[in-house]
Amino acid sequence: MSCLQLAMVLKEESIKRSGHPGGYREWLVKAADQGHLKAAQELVLHPHNRQRLVYVNRALEIEREKVRRYESASPLERQIIEIEERYRLQYQDAVN
């Protein structure tokens, strides 16, 4: 997935969370009709969003690796992975 595609996916998710009734495509068409397409493009491709894409890509890679590791693990290894995950979540809650 290219950075632009990922940016569009992130923007679409953001619009869904905001409750826009038509979704991303209708939002984009509406922005173009109102002459705000340039602003819409800048919003999607803003440098902050580009950096966020790097982090999101890395998080997706890590999540996929976790799933792959869990699926290929033996039952004992799965128990260890589950304990590690519980510990990680407890640590994360304590730090935050």
ABEGO torsion letter per residue (X at the ends): XBAAAAAAAAAAAAAAAAGBAAEAAAAAAAAAAAGAAAAAAAAAABAAAAAAAAAAAAAAAAAAAAAAAAAABBAAAAAAAAAAAAAAAAAAAAAX
